[in-house]
Amino acid sequence: MKYLFVAFGCAALFCVTAAGQTGTLSKSDQEFIDMAAQTDMLEARLGQLVQDQASSQKVKDYAQMLVTDHTADYNQVSALATKVGGTVPKGLDKAGDRMVAPFTKAKGTAFDHRYVHDMVAGHTKAIAAYKHENEHTQNADIKAYINQTLPTLEKHLQGAQDLEKEKPSS
């Protein structure tokens, strides 16, 4: 009977240890996944507003590219989260809602200017966050995702910087 309890205890301890190893995600890795998903949802939401409120066709085309790319990326982040034992948010958080709010009131060239400026700032910040996570995560799947995604974010930043240089007339 004593050996049965010891065997059961060892088996239970082994299961707990194994379960702890699979699906264990660090707090910083989960925060990164949350940030990536929030960024994707924000970009898609703002891109939808651009179609109705922007005046420049170049800005509209740029925004459509972002909607397409960030929608695809949200699906990749969701798959990554599932694979590494994390979760993704299903809607914008309060900070995202606050970032969208000013855009709902702007129209025309004022909208274009603010949108392009925010895309430069947002993509600069996102690239820095991705690089920081890449240096600090121990998770190979997250590193692979980052290395795959960074070139797209850099392309988005370059596109926004190019639009910003054009300075559409008011």
C-alpha positions, 0 to 999 in steps of 0.5 A, spaced: 500 500 500 505 504 501 508 503 494 502 504 491 501 511 494 509 513 493 508 511 485 501 515 485 505 521 488 511 520 483 506 519 477 502 526 480 508 530 480 511 528 474 504 530 470 504 536 474 511 538 472 510 536 465 504 540 464 508 546 467 513 545 461 508 545 456 504 551 455 508 555 460 509 562 457 512 568 461 509 574 463 513 578 458 511 573 452 504 574 454 504 581 454 508 581 447 502 577 444 497 582 447 501 588 444 502 585 437 494 583 437 492 590 440 496 593 434 493 589 429 486 590 431 488 598 432 491 598 425 485 594 422 480 599 425 484 605 423 484 603 416 477 602 416 476 609 418 481 612 413 476 609 407 471 614 409 475 620 412 481 621 408 482 625 402 488 622 399 488 616 395 495 614 397 493 614 404 487 610 403 491 605 399 496 605 404 491 604 409 488 598 405 495 595 405 495 595 413 488 592 414 490 586 409 497 585 413 495 586 420 488 582 419 493 576 416 498 578 422 492 577 427 491 570 425 498 569 425 499 572 432 492 567 434 496 561 432 502 563 435 498 564 442 495 557 441 501 554 440 505 557 446 500 556 451 498 564 451 491 567 449 489 573 444 485 579 446 478 579 442 477 586 441 480 593 442 482 595 449 481 602 453 487 604 450 486 602 443 479 605 443 482 612 446 487 612 440 481 611 435 477 616 438 480 623 435 480 619 428 472 619 428 472 626 428 477 628 423 476 628 416 480 630 409 487 633 410 487 634 417 485 626 418 490 624 413 496 628 416 494 625 423 493 618 421 500 618 417 504 622 423 501 616 428 503 611 423 510 613 423 510 614 431 506 607 432 510 603 427 517 606 430 514 604 437 512 597 435 518 595 431 522 597 438 517 593 442 518 587 437 526 588 437 526 588 445 522 582 445 526 578 440 532 580 445 529 577 451 524 572 449 527 564 450 521 562 446 523 560 439 516 560 436 516 567 438 523 569 435 521 566 429 514 570 429 518 576 430 523 575 425 518 573 420 514 580 422 519 585 422 520 586 415 513 587 414 513 592 420 519 596 417 515 596 410 509 599 413 514 605 417 517 606 410 511 607 407 508 612 412 515 616 412 514 617 405 507 619 405 509 624 411 514 627 406 509 628 401 505 633 406 499 633 402 496 640 401 491 643 406 
